[in-house]
Amino acid sequence: MSIVVEPVNRRLPAAAATVPEGPRVNLGCGPVFGENWINVDGSRRARLVSRAPRLDRLLVRLGLLRPSTFHPGVVYHDLRRPLPWKTNSVAAIYAGEVWEHFEYPDAVRVTCECHRVLMPGGALRLCVPDGVEFWERYLSIFIEEQAKDRAHQDAARLRAHVQMYFDDICTRPPGLRSFGHYHKWQYDEVQLMDLFTRCGFEEVARRAFRDSRIPDIGAIERSDFLIVEGIKGAEQTSPR
Ligand SMILES: C[S@@+](CC[C@H](N)C(=O)[O-])C[C@H]1O[C@@H](n2cnc3c(N)ncnc32)[C@H](O)[C@@H]1O
């Protein structure tokens, strides 16, 4: 008897289908502004830039703020609130390095909201840091160091990795810098695909960098991390 083991990081072949015509939304855009996209961000600075651009410019001139990385066309919206589009009205949604900034229950709500606003055949595409890669790296350093004799083991390499986790990934920075700038969850392929499925998405699969049903994804996708895409099925109503 032979056992067939599927590759862990299997990805679908290049996307052939495409999404319907309609609005495309870039959620948690940060400084990445797509010209033919609705670019949305919920940070305080996005709010200032979009709602009071003259005040923002004045504060920069007075040296009270650094120049903003937000484009003046950014739409301010805190994604933890219901999305500001009608049911079945959006053709595609992309979010690069955003979902890890939500508490898990918020991530479920936002994902289901995306399902609600998407048109049948519309796609949601999420890119997040891959927790598996992070901990694989930790494990490989550990195995290398453990294999050495005690006198040559270098615990500093492991400390540096742990430090990065607590300093750069999951520690809440103090005061006003806290909004959205630290991670509140960590994903892997299994969890992320499950999140799509539990919100009703179909044809959920891991995708390669910039390989998408969504035309023009190259304008806004800039990280080759863990990327998953799914569509809202043709006959579906949203679960919520
Ligand atoms: C790491 S940046 C990603 C920027 C860009 N999408 C990219 O691919 O580089 C995360 C962005 O998500 C935004 N964000 C985090 N939580 C948010 C929320 N609850 N509502 C709206 N935007 C949020 C932050 O303000 C920030 O601009």
The ligand as an SDF file (V2000), in Angstrom:
LIG
                    3D

 27 29  0  0  0  0  0  0  0  0999 V2000
    0.4760   46.8150    8.1270 C   0  0  0  0  0  0  0  0  0  0  0  0
   -0.5850   48.0650    7.4660 S   0  0  0  0  0  0  0  0  0  0  0  0
   -0.8990   47.4060    5.8460 C   0  0  0  0  0  0  0  0  0  0  0  0
   -0.9170   48.4640    4.7950 C   0  0  0  0  0  0  0  0  0  0  0  0
   -1.1150   47.9800    3.3700 C   0  0  0  0  0  0  0  0  0  0  0  0
   -2.3960   47.2930    3.2010 N   0  0  0  0  0  0  0  0  0  0  0  0
    0.0050   47.0650    2.8890 C   0  0  0  0  0  0  0  0  0  0  0  0
   -0.2850   46.0610    2.2410 O   0  0  0  0  0  0  0  0  0  0  0  0
    1.1590   47.3900    3.1370 O   0  0  0  0  0  0  0  0  0  0  0  0
   -2.1210   47.7510    8.3140 C   0  0  0  0  0  0  0  0  0  0  0  0
   -3.1360   48.8390    8.0520 C   0  0  0  0  0  0  0  0  0  0  0  0
   -4.4050   48.4100    8.5710 O   0  0  0  0  0  0  0  0  0  0  0  0
   -5.0420   49.5010    9.1770 C   0  0  0  0  0  0  0  0  0  0  0  0
   -6.0040   48.9990   10.1790 N   0  0  0  0  0  0  0  0  0  0  0  0
   -5.7410   48.2660   11.2730 C   0  0  0  0  0  0  0  0  0  0  0  0
   -6.8630   48.0580   11.9740 N   0  0  0  0  0  0  0  0  0  0  0  0
   -7.8600   48.6720   11.2820 C   0  0  0  0  0  0  0  0  0  0  0  0
   -9.2620   48.8310   11.4860 C   0  0  0  0  0  0  0  0  0  0  0  0
   -9.8770   48.3170   12.5710 N   0  0  0  0  0  0  0  0  0  0  0  0
   -9.9830   49.5130   10.5800 N   0  0  0  0  0  0  0  0  0  0  0  0
   -9.3910   50.0450    9.4710 C   0  0  0  0  0  0  0  0  0  0  0  0
   -8.0790   49.9590    9.2390 N   0  0  0  0  0  0  0  0  0  0  0  0
   -7.3210   49.2720   10.1250 C   0  0  0  0  0  0  0  0  0  0  0  0
   -3.9080   50.2980    9.8180 C   0  0  0  0  0  0  0  0  0  0  0  0
   -4.2950   51.6520   10.0560 O   0  0  0  0  0  0  0  0  0  0  0  0
   -2.8080   50.1520    8.7690 C   0  0  0  0  0  0  0  0  0  0  0  0
   -2.8010   51.2150    7.8310 O   0  0  0  0  0  0  0  0  0  0  0  0
  1  2  1  0
  2  3  1  0
  2 10  1  0
  3  4  1  0
  4  5  1  0
  5  6  1  0
  5  7  1  0
  7  8  2  0
  7  9  1  0
 10 11  1  0
 11 12  1  0
 11 26  1  0
 12 13  1  0
 13 14  1  0
 13 24  1  0
 14 15  1  0
 14 23  1  0
 15 16  2  0
 16 17  1  0
 17 18  1  0
 17 23  2  0
 18 19  1  0
 18 20  2  0
 20 21  1  0
 21 22  2  0
 22 23  1  0
 24 25  1  0
 24 26  1  0
 26 27  1  0
M  CHG  2   2   1   9  -1
M  END
$$$$
